[in-house]
Amino acid sequence: MRGISTSTSPASASPLPVTAGFSQYDGVLDLKERLAENEAHRRSLEGKHQYVREALDHYRQAIKDQRDHDRRQHEQQLQQLQAELRQAQKTIVVSRRKSH
């Protein structure tokens, strides 16, 4: 006669699989939660990346516009100075003619 029963009763067999099942289910939920967090983080990074690209494009355009403005202003100043120089040279020529 044996002292240990080899039959398993439903009460003694069910705690292990149920606990293991909940553990796996919790693991799946944890992984899904992490996946959702990672996806949200990825979308956030993509949004930031897009914002930075737009800001950089805006900066580049602003720099280009400023350079164009500075170049036009320089050309205008150059033309004005050349006109003043021609006027000064004419004045010198006229004053030399008067003194001779």
Secondary structure, 3 states (H helix, E strand, C coil): CCCCCCCCCHHHHCHHHHHHHHHHHHHHHHHHHHHHHHHHHHHHHHHHHHHHHHHHHHHHHHHHHHHHHHHHHHHHHHHHHHHHHHHHHHHHHHHHHHHC
